[in-house]
Amino acid sequence: MISAPGTTMSRIHDRLFRLNEEIDRLRAEERLTEGELGMLEHLDDDARRDAAVGGPLERDDARMTAGDVARFRTTLAGLQSRRARLEAKRERLLERLG
């Protein structure tokens, strides 16, 4: 069934389309962030080992990489949380469609 422009069904379909696009965008951003986080975790692991046997420069490097890892984990959690909220919103809209 095709809805006429301006009807409630049409507005719901439009909102669903926009939500799906945003969810897809967030998933892509999550994948990129996960990849970068994985790389940073490897660098952090190396930096921590170097700091254990090195001097002040190595310890500073380890602190910086640990900070980067923490920031990327926070970013990833935010993306996942936003996507989960949008998916819940999409489910509510789908329920309204019947």
C-alpha positions as CSV (number, residue, x, y, z in Angstrom):
1,M,0.0,0.0,0.0
2,I,1.4,3.4,-1.0
3,S,0.7,6.3,1.3
4,A,-0.3,9.7,0.1
5,P,2.2,12.5,0.8
6,G,1.5,14.1,4.2
7,T,-0.2,11.2,5.8
8,T,0.9,9.7,9.1
9,M,2.1,6.6,7.3
10,S,4.2,8.6,4.8
11,R,5.8,10.6,7.7
12,I,6.6,7.4,9.5
13,H,8.1,5.9,6.4
14,D,10.2,9.1,5.9
15,R,11.4,8.9,9.5
16,L,12.2,5.2,9.2
17,F,14.3,5.9,6.0
18,R,16.2,8.7,7.8
19,L,16.8,6.5,10.9
20,N,18.0,3.6,8.8
21,E,20.5,6.0,7.0
22,E,21.8,7.3,10.3
23,I,22.1,3.8,11.8
24,D,24.1,2.7,8.8
25,R,26.3,5.7,9.1
26,L,26.9,5.0,12.8
27,R,27.7,1.3,12.0
28,A,30.3,2.4,9.5
29,E,31.8,4.9,12.0
30,E,31.8,2.1,14.6
31,R,33.8,-0.2,12.3
32,L,36.4,2.5,11.6
33,T,36.6,3.4,15.3
34,E,37.0,-0.3,16.3
35,G,39.8,-0.7,13.7
36,E,41.6,2.3,15.0
37,L,41.1,1.2,18.6
38,G,42.6,-2.2,17.8
39,M,45.7,-0.5,16.3
40,L,46.0,1.8,19.4
41,E,45.6,-1.1,21.8
42,H,48.6,-2.8,20.1
43,L,50.6,0.4,20.2
44,D,49.6,0.8,23.9
45,D,50.7,-2.7,24.7
46,D,54.1,-2.1,23.1
47,A,54.4,1.3,24.9
48,R,53.6,-0.3,28.3
49,R,56.3,-2.9,27.7
50,D,58.8,-0.3,26.7
51,A,57.9,1.8,29.7
52,A,58.5,-1.1,32.0
53,V,62.2,-1.3,30.9
54,G,62.8,2.3,29.6
55,G,63.1,5.7,31.0
56,P,60.9,8.8,31.3
57,L,60.3,9.2,27.6
58,E,58.9,5.7,27.3
59,R,56.7,6.3,30.3
60,D,55.4,9.5,28.8
61,D,54.7,7.7,25.6
62,A,52.8,4.9,27.5
63,R,50.7,7.5,29.2
64,M,49.8,9.2,25.9
65,T,48.9,5.9,24.2
66,A,46.8,4.9,27.2
67,G,44.9,8.2,27.0
68,D,44.3,7.6,23.3
69,V,42.9,4.1,24.0
70,A,40.6,5.5,26.7
71,R,39.4,8.2,24.3
72,F,38.6,5.8,21.5
73,R,36.9,3.4,23.9
74,T,34.7,6.3,25.1
75,T,34.0,7.3,21.5
76,L,33.1,3.8,20.5
77,A,30.8,3.4,23.5
78,G,29.1,6.7,22.6
79,L,28.5,5.5,19.0
80,Q,27.1,2.2,20.2
81,S,24.8,3.9,22.6
82,R,23.5,6.4,20.0
83,R,23.0,3.5,17.5
84,A,21.1,1.5,20.2
85,R,18.8,4.5,20.9
86,L,18.1,5.0,17.2
87,E,17.4,1.2,16.7
88,A,14.9,1.4,19.7
89,K,13.3,4.4,18.1
90,R,13.1,2.5,14.8
91,E,11.4,-0.4,16.5
92,R,8.8,1.9,18.0
93,L,8.0,3.4,14.6
94,L,7.8,-0.1,13.1
95,E,5.3,-1.1,15.8
96,R,3.2,1.9,14.9
97,L,3.0,0.8,11.3
98,G,1.5,-2.5,12.5
